[in-house]
């Protein structure tokens, strides 16, 4: 599955729409979409506070929805677009779901499990590796996070 720069930007904008939903619910604004054959088959945003569940990260929510759509736990030939670099937990879930590609906007230097702290998605010791690309609409993704925490500190 190959994406043009315009397609990458389009799908990341869709992930940013999901991130805004999280922010609207006073959740950390991270959003994700799963794409298969040019169609979005899963959407998710952080919902930990709303659901009182530590695992309700955007990536997990999008993967769960995509699993239901395809009727399988394997998301072969699917790509995930997420506004912020996946954490260690989400990187593990992405690998276990057998996604083939991950595109993210901004790095996560404190919790990143894809490139910043760990390289789980490309670790040769694991049985599944996938394509990882960063920097898609990086400024917009980083700004959303920075503005959220800046506003939170003011409160």
MDAnalysis code that builds the backbone (N, CA, C; Angstrom):
import MDAnalysis as mda
import numpy as np

u = mda.Universe.empty(465, n_residues=155, atom_resindex=np.repeat(np.arange(155), 3), trajectory=True)
u.add_TopologyAttr("name", ["N", "CA", "C"] * 155)
u.add_TopologyAttr("resid", np.arange(1, 156))
u.add_TopologyAttr("resname", ["UNK", "UNK", "UNK", "UNK", "UNK", "UNK", "UNK", "UNK", "UNK", "UNK", "UNK", "UNK", "UNK", "UNK", "UNK", "UNK", "UNK", "UNK", "UNK", "UNK", "UNK", "UNK", "UNK", "UNK", "UNK", "UNK", "UNK", "UNK", "UNK", "UNK", "UNK", "UNK", "UNK", "UNK", "UNK", "UNK", "UNK", "UNK", "UNK", "UNK", "UNK", "UNK", "UNK", "UNK", "UNK", "UNK", "UNK", "UNK", "UNK", "UNK", "UNK", "UNK", "UNK", "UNK", "UNK", "UNK", "UNK", "UNK", "UNK", "UNK", "UNK", "UNK", "UNK", "UNK", "UNK", "UNK", "UNK", "UNK", "UNK", "UNK", "UNK", "UNK", "UNK", "UNK", "UNK", "UNK", "UNK", "UNK", "UNK", "UNK", "UNK", "UNK", "UNK", "UNK", "UNK", "UNK", "UNK", "UNK", "UNK", "UNK", "UNK", "UNK", "UNK", "UNK", "UNK", "UNK", "UNK", "UNK", "UNK", "UNK", "UNK", "UNK", "UNK", "UNK", "UNK", "UNK", "UNK", "UNK", "UNK", "UNK", "UNK", "UNK", "UNK", "UNK", "UNK", "UNK", "UNK", "UNK", "UNK", "UNK", "UNK", "UNK", "UNK", "UNK", "UNK", "UNK", "UNK", "UNK", "UNK", "UNK", "UNK", "UNK", "UNK", "UNK", "UNK", "UNK", "UNK", "UNK", "UNK", "UNK", "UNK", "UNK", "UNK", "UNK", "UNK", "UNK", "UNK", "UNK", "UNK", "UNK", "UNK", "UNK", "UNK", "UNK", "UNK"])
u.atoms.positions = np.array([
    [0.852, -1.163, 0.000],
    [0.000, 0.000, 0.000],
    [0.907, 1.238, 0.000],
    [0.746, 2.056, -1.009],
    [1.545, 3.261, -1.140],
    [0.623, 4.469, -1.094],
    [1.034, 5.480, -0.352],
    [0.245, 6.704, -0.219],
    [1.008, 7.872, -0.823],
    [0.296, 8.760, -1.496],
    [0.894, 10.004, -1.960],
    [1.000, 10.937, -0.759],
    [1.769, 11.999, -0.911],
    [1.874, 12.981, 0.168],
    [0.508, 13.595, 0.465],
    [-0.289, 13.819, -0.569],
    [-1.638, 14.379, -0.382],
    [-2.523, 13.410, 0.401],
    [-2.421, 12.117, 0.112],
    [-3.213, 11.122, 0.847],
    [-2.773, 11.044, 2.308],
    [-1.470, 11.078, 2.531],
    [-0.974, 11.060, 3.916],
    [-1.518, 12.256, 4.689],
    [-1.484, 13.422, 4.066],
    [-2.001, 14.623, 4.722],
    [-3.504, 14.503, 4.972],
    [-4.244, 13.949, 4.018],
    [-5.692, 13.784, 4.179],
    [-6.004, 12.884, 5.381],
    [-5.354, 11.731, 5.442],
    [-5.632, 10.798, 6.540],
    [-5.177, 11.360, 7.885],
    [-4.082, 12.108, 7.881],
    [-3.650, 12.717, 9.146],
    [-4.642, 13.802, 9.571],
    [-5.212, 14.507, 8.614],
    [-6.247, 15.489, 8.974],
    [-7.460, 14.787, 9.584],
    [-7.762, 13.614, 9.096],
    [-8.849, 12.836, 9.689],
    [-8.494, 12.433, 11.122],
    [-7.240, 12.080, 11.352],
    [-6.787, 11.765, 12.711],
    [-6.848, 13.012, 13.591],
    [-6.538, 14.171, 13.033],
    [-6.633, 15.426, 13.793],
    [-8.085, 15.737, 14.172],
    [-9.025, 15.385, 13.315],
    [-10.446, 15.550, 13.662],
    [-10.775, 14.698, 14.882],
    [-10.255, 13.482, 14.918],
    [-10.461, 12.606, 16.073],
    [-9.792, 13.198, 17.317],
    [-8.599, 13.748, 17.151],
    [-7.890, 14.360, 18.279],
    [-8.694, 15.527, 18.847],
    [-9.337, 16.284, 17.982],
    [-10.157, 17.400, 18.446],
    [-11.339, 16.896, 19.269],
    [-11.882, 15.749, 18.902],
    [-12.970, 15.141, 19.688],
    [-12.477, 14.841, 21.101],
    [-11.252, 14.337, 21.196],
    [-10.683, 14.065, 22.516],
    [-10.571, 15.364, 23.306],
    [-10.028, 16.388, 22.686],
    [-9.867, 17.682, 23.358],
    [-11.217, 18.240, 23.805],
    [-12.233, 18.067, 22.971],
    [-13.580, 18.546, 23.307],
    [-14.141, 17.858, 24.547],
    [-13.614, 16.661, 24.832],
    [-14.034, 15.902, 26.026],
    [-13.002, 16.004, 27.151],
    [-12.107, 16.989, 27.045],
    [-11.049, 17.219, 28.032],
    [-10.135, 16.014, 28.194],
    [-9.901, 15.325, 27.088],
    [-8.956, 14.201, 27.033],
    [-7.699, 14.689, 26.322],
    [-6.586, 14.039, 26.560],
    [-5.362, 14.365, 25.834],
    [-5.659, 14.198, 24.341],
    [-5.414, 15.252, 23.535],
    [-5.861, 15.254, 22.141],
    [-4.994, 14.437, 21.189],
    [-5.250, 13.161, 21.193],
    [-4.598, 12.260, 20.238],
    [-5.708, 11.546, 19.479],
    [-5.553, 11.493, 18.157],
    [-6.537, 10.833, 17.310],
    [-5.862, 9.884, 16.347],
    [-6.630, 8.889, 15.889],
    [-6.083, 7.877, 14.988],
    [-7.152, 7.380, 14.024],
    [-6.700, 6.968, 12.842],
    [-7.574, 6.299, 11.878],
    [-6.831, 5.110, 11.288],
    [-7.581, 4.052, 10.975],
    [-7.037, 2.881, 10.294],
    [-7.583, 2.901, 8.869],
    [-6.688, 2.703, 7.899],
    [-7.044, 2.775, 6.482],
    [-6.772, 1.435, 5.817],
    [-7.757, 0.978, 5.036],
    [-7.595, -0.239, 4.232],
    [-8.197, 0.028, 2.854],
    [-7.436, -0.244, 1.832],
    [-7.910, -0.055, 0.452],
    [-8.482, 1.338, 0.222],
    [-7.839, 2.339, 0.781],
    [-8.252, 3.712, 0.567],
    [-9.455, 4.168, 1.373],
    [-9.951, 3.319, 2.267],
    [-11.120, 3.646, 3.084],
    [-10.745, 3.638, 4.562],
    [-11.307, 4.563, 5.299],
    [-11.108, 4.571, 6.750],
    [-12.053, 3.531, 7.342],
    [-11.472, 2.549, 8.018],
    [-12.281, 1.469, 8.600],
    [-12.281, 1.500, 10.128],
    [-11.517, 2.414, 10.691],
    [-11.484, 2.549, 12.146],
    [-11.088, 3.956, 12.531],
    [-11.776, 4.491, 13.526],
    [-11.481, 5.821, 14.049],
    [-11.395, 5.720, 15.558],
    [-10.538, 6.540, 16.137],
    [-10.444, 6.533, 17.593],
    [-9.797, 7.789, 18.120],
    [-10.140, 8.111, 19.346],
    [-9.502, 9.216, 20.059],
    [-9.365, 8.809, 21.506],
    [-8.449, 9.468, 22.210],
    [-8.237, 9.143, 23.612],
    [-9.550, 9.257, 24.380],
    [-9.860, 8.241, 25.164],
    [-11.104, 8.225, 25.940],
    [-10.871, 7.618, 27.318],
    [-9.678, 7.792, 27.860],
    [-9.351, 7.205, 29.166],
    [-10.196, 7.783, 30.283],
    [-10.360, 9.089, 30.294],
    [-11.136, 9.734, 31.358],
    [-12.618, 9.366, 31.247],
    [-13.139, 9.415, 30.047],
    [-14.566, 9.141, 29.837],
    [-14.938, 7.705, 30.206],
    [-14.060, 6.766, 29.862],
    [-14.358, 5.348, 30.089],
    [-13.691, 4.781, 31.336],
    [-12.871, 5.604, 31.994],
    [-12.143, 5.168, 33.194],
    [-11.334, 3.906, 32.928],
    [-10.680, 3.898, 31.748],
    [-9.867, 2.751, 31.358],
    [-8.524, 3.241, 30.837],
    [-7.471, 2.769, 31.458],
    [-6.116, 3.189, 31.095],
    [-5.757, 2.830, 29.655],
    [-6.370, 1.804, 29.113],
    [-6.016, 1.330, 27.775],
    [-6.779, 2.020, 26.647],
    [-7.653, 2.937, 26.939],
    [-8.452, 3.565, 25.880],
    [-7.709, 4.719, 25.216],
    [-6.579, 4.358, 24.612],
    [-5.813, 5.298, 23.798],
    [-6.430, 5.328, 22.408],
    [-6.144, 6.382, 21.667],
    [-6.701, 6.557, 20.329],
    [-6.418, 5.360, 19.423],
    [-5.180, 4.880, 19.449],
    [-4.799, 3.773, 18.572],
    [-5.597, 2.514, 18.893],
    [-5.760, 2.215, 20.175],
    [-6.481, 1.011, 20.588],
    [-7.938, 1.110, 20.146],
    [-8.543, 2.274, 20.326],
    [-9.945, 2.471, 19.932],
    [-10.111, 2.311, 18.420],
    [-9.185, 2.861, 17.638],
    [-9.256, 2.745, 16.181],
    [-9.041, 1.294, 15.735],
    [-8.094, 0.613, 16.359],
    [-7.838, -0.793, 16.033],
    [-9.063, -1.641, 16.361],
    [-9.676, -1.420, 17.522],
    [-10.870, -2.184, 17.906],
    [-11.980, -2.021, 16.874],
    [-12.201, -0.784, 16.437],
    [-13.257, -0.540, 15.448],
    [-12.910, -1.219, 14.113],
    [-11.665, -1.124, 13.691],
    [-11.241, -1.759, 12.444],
    [-11.372, -3.277, 12.531],
    [-11.030, -3.863, 13.688],
    [-11.202, -5.312, 13.874],
    [-12.650, -5.718, 13.647],
    [-13.569, -4.933, 14.168],
    [-14.996, -5.236, 13.983],
    [-15.403, -5.132, 12.521],
    [-14.898, -4.127, 11.828],
    [-15.259, -3.931, 10.423],
    [-14.767, -5.088, 9.568],
    [-13.524, -5.528, 9.765],
    [-12.998, -6.611, 8.940],
    [-13.369, -7.992, 9.480],
    [-13.856, -8.053, 10.710],
    [-14.237, -9.342, 11.289],
    [-13.059, -10.239, 11.589],
    [-11.943, -9.627, 11.948],
    [-10.728, -10.395, 12.205],
    [-9.814, -9.562, 13.091],
    [-8.998, -10.233, 13.892],
    [-8.046, -9.502, 14.723],
    [-6.837, -9.046, 13.921],
    [-6.627, -9.682, 12.775],
    [-5.499, -9.308, 11.923],
    [-5.920, -8.165, 11.000],
    [-5.141, -7.114, 11.011],
    [-5.405, -5.969, 10.140],
    [-4.324, -5.898, 9.059],
    [-4.234, -7.000, 8.321],
    [-3.240, -7.101, 7.259],
    [-3.528, -6.065, 6.175],
    [-2.468, -5.528, 5.603],
    [-2.592, -4.529, 4.538],
    [-3.374, -3.294, 4.982],
    [-3.259, -2.958, 6.260],
    [-3.891, -1.756, 6.798],
    [-2.810, -0.808, 7.313],
    [-3.139, 0.480, 7.275],
    [-2.233, 1.509, 7.783],
    [-2.914, 2.273, 8.900],
    [-2.124, 2.686, 9.877],
    [-2.615, 3.506, 10.982],
    [-2.005, 4.894, 10.853],
    [-2.853, 5.906, 10.941],
    [-2.421, 7.296, 10.992],
    [-2.772, 7.814, 12.368],
    [-1.783, 8.328, 13.089],
    [-2.011, 8.797, 14.452],
    [-1.251, 10.102, 14.661],
    [-1.858, 11.013, 15.386],
    [-1.308, 12.360, 15.517],
    [-0.002, 12.408, 16.299],
    [0.160, 11.538, 17.278],
    [1.362, 11.515, 18.121],
    [1.954, 10.106, 18.096],
    [3.252, 10.012, 18.149],
    [3.944, 8.724, 18.153],
    [3.309, 7.766, 19.164],
    [3.017, 6.541, 18.747],
    [2.425, 5.566, 19.666],
    [3.324, 5.269, 20.871],
    [2.688, 5.071, 22.015],
    [3.407, 4.695, 23.232],
    [3.797, 3.210, 23.140],
    [4.433, 2.726, 24.170],
    [4.858, 1.329, 24.207],
    [3.653, 0.387, 24.115],
    [2.601, 0.655, 24.887],
    [1.409, -0.207, 24.857],
    [0.804, -0.231, 23.457],
    [0.625, 0.940, 22.867],
    [-0.006, 1.017, 21.553],
    [0.880, 0.405, 20.471],
    [2.188, 0.589, 20.589],
    [3.104, -0.037, 19.632],
    [2.975, -1.556, 19.688],
    [2.852, -2.100, 20.892],
    [2.640, -3.539, 21.027],
    [1.331, -3.972, 20.390],
    [0.266, -3.215, 20.614],
    [-1.040, -3.551, 20.029],
    [-1.003, -3.452, 18.506],
    [-0.320, -2.441, 17.994],
    [-0.189, -2.270, 16.540],
    [0.508, -3.482, 15.936],
    [1.572, -3.917, 16.576],
    [2.305, -5.083, 16.104],
    [1.445, -6.347, 16.183],
    [0.766, -6.519, 17.298],
    [-0.080, -7.704, 17.467],
    [-1.241, -7.736, 16.482],
    [-1.737, -6.562, 16.096],
    [-2.845, -6.485, 15.133],
    [-2.367, -6.708, 13.697],
    [-1.073, -6.777, 13.502],
    [-0.458, -7.043, 12.208],
    [-0.690, -5.942, 11.171],
    [-0.807, -4.690, 11.670],
    [-0.863, -3.569, 10.734],
    [0.416, -3.554, 9.908],
    [0.354, -3.006, 8.702],
    [1.549, -3.007, 7.855],
    [2.294, -1.684, 7.848],
    [1.596, -0.588, 8.214],
    [2.227, 0.717, 8.168],
    [1.694, 1.601, 9.292],
    [2.578, 2.458, 9.821],
    [2.180, 3.465, 10.803],
    [2.759, 4.810, 10.372],
    [1.895, 5.800, 10.341],
    [2.288, 7.177, 10.048],
    [1.875, 8.015, 11.242],
    [2.811, 8.804, 11.778],
    [2.431, 9.669, 12.886],
    [2.927, 11.078, 12.645],
    [2.290, 12.009, 13.363],
    [2.607, 13.419, 13.186],
    [3.829, 13.838, 13.972],
    [3.683, 13.937, 15.287],
    [4.753, 14.446, 16.142],
    [5.309, 13.345, 17.038],
    [6.587, 13.464, 17.346],
    [7.254, 12.499, 18.219],
    [6.742, 12.626, 19.657],
    [6.960, 11.564, 20.422],
    [6.562, 11.504, 21.826],
    [7.823, 11.177, 22.638],
    [8.650, 12.181, 22.914],
    [9.943, 11.907, 23.536],
    [9.880, 11.304, 24.936],
    [8.751, 11.421, 25.625],
    [8.645, 10.873, 26.979],
    [8.080, 9.456, 27.025],
    [7.258, 9.077, 26.029],
    [6.604, 7.773, 26.062],
    [6.671, 7.009, 24.743],
    [7.353, 7.543, 23.749],
    [7.327, 6.970, 22.408],
    [7.857, 5.553, 22.309],
    [7.046, 4.691, 21.718],
    [7.427, 3.298, 21.547],
    [7.761, 2.926, 20.114],
    [7.706, 3.903, 19.195],
    [7.973, 3.595, 17.791],
    [9.356, 4.057, 17.339],
    [9.783, 5.243, 17.806],
    [11.116, 5.730, 17.425],
    [11.840, 6.446, 18.558],
    [11.136, 7.167, 19.397],
    [11.785, 8.040, 20.379],
    [12.526, 7.298, 21.479],
    [11.842, 6.489, 22.256],
    [12.479, 5.738, 23.346],
    [12.755, 4.291, 22.952],
    [11.818, 3.707, 22.239],
    [11.916, 2.317, 21.795],
    [11.552, 2.255, 20.325],
    [11.966, 1.189, 19.673],
    [11.649, 0.983, 18.255],
    [10.901, -0.334, 18.098],
    [9.836, -0.498, 18.865],
    [9.096, -1.756, 18.914],
    [8.603, -2.190, 17.543],
    [8.167, -1.244, 16.734],
    [7.549, -1.590, 15.456],
    [8.546, -2.055, 14.401],
    [9.829, -1.856, 14.672],
    [10.853, -2.281, 13.725],
    [11.935, -3.143, 14.376],
    [11.677, -3.623, 15.568],
    [12.643, -4.421, 16.315],
    [12.778, -5.800, 15.667],
    [13.955, -6.122, 15.206],
    [14.185, -7.384, 14.512],
    [14.058, -8.610, 15.411],
    [14.032, -8.406, 16.721],
    [13.858, -9.536, 17.637],
    [12.402, -9.997, 17.686],
    [11.503, -9.170, 17.220],
    [10.077, -9.511, 17.221],
    [9.687, -10.111, 15.878],
    [8.585, -10.839, 15.856],
    [8.209, -11.552, 14.640],
    [7.455, -10.695, 13.622],
    [7.057, -9.478, 13.979],
    [6.332, -8.627, 13.025],
    [6.941, -7.228, 13.043],
    [7.354, -6.777, 11.878],
    [7.891, -5.433, 11.721],
    [7.085, -4.722, 10.647],
    [7.028, -3.400, 10.752],
    [6.244, -2.659, 9.777],
    [6.895, -1.333, 9.435],
    [6.393, -0.736, 8.397],
    [6.884, 0.568, 7.940],
    [6.417, 1.644, 8.910],
    [7.337, 2.511, 9.331],
    [7.014, 3.627, 10.228],
    [7.503, 4.910, 9.575],
    [6.627, 5.905, 9.551],
    [6.991, 7.205, 8.993],
    [6.463, 8.301, 9.910],
    [7.304, 9.270, 10.194],
    [6.913, 10.362, 11.090],
    [6.914, 11.691, 10.354],
    [6.383, 12.710, 11.036],
    [6.437, 14.059, 10.508],
    [5.282, 14.454, 9.606],
    [4.230, 13.639, 9.537],
    [3.073, 13.974, 8.706],
    [2.264, 15.047, 9.443],
    [2.171, 16.230, 8.865],
    [1.500, 17.382, 9.505],
    [2.016, 17.576, 10.940],
    [3.305, 17.453, 11.082],
    [3.940, 17.475, 12.399],
    [3.590, 18.718, 13.212],
    [3.663, 19.883, 12.591],
    [3.410, 21.132, 13.327],
    [1.985, 21.168, 13.862],
    [1.004, 20.809, 13.031],
    [-0.396, 20.821, 13.483],
    [-0.622, 19.847, 14.633],
    [-0.027, 18.681, 14.525],
    [-0.185, 17.667, 15.575],
    [0.469, 18.124, 16.878],
    [1.669, 18.651, 16.782],
    [2.378, 19.125, 17.979],
    [1.663, 20.321, 18.592],
    [1.190, 21.236, 17.756],
    [0.491, 22.420, 18.259],
    [-0.756, 22.041, 19.048],
    [-1.493, 21.049, 18.561],
    [-2.712, 20.643, 19.267],
    [-2.382, 20.167, 20.683],
    [-1.334, 19.370, 20.800],
    [-0.921, 18.871, 22.115],
    [-0.425, 20.021, 22.998],
    [0.434, 20.861, 22.451],
    [1.003, 21.958, 23.231],
    [-0.079, 22.921, 23.710],
    [-1.022, 23.238, 22.844],
    [-2.111, 24.143, 23.224],
    [-2.994, 23.530, 24.307],
    [-3.241, 22.242, 24.211],
    [-4.053, 21.550, 25.209],
    [-3.408, 21.665, 26.592],
    [-2.126, 21.342, 26.677],
    [-1.453, 21.374, 27.974],
    [-1.215, 22.803, 28.452],
    [-1.002, 23.721, 27.552],
    [-0.868, 25.131, 27.925],
    [-2.176, 25.618, 28.565],
    [-3.293, 25.292, 27.960],
    [-4.608, 25.685, 28.512],
    [-4.890, 24.977, 29.829],
    [-4.489, 23.741, 29.931],
    [-4.699, 22.974, 31.161],
    [-3.913, 23.593, 32.315],
    [-2.691, 24.029, 32.044],
    [-1.871, 24.652, 33.097],
    [-2.493, 25.967, 33.580],
    [-3.177, 26.670, 32.690],
    [-3.824, 27.931, 33.067],
    [-4.990, 27.694, 34.016],
    [-5.622, 26.539, 33.921],
    [-6.817, 26.247, 34.740],
    [-6.432, 25.954, 36.114],
])
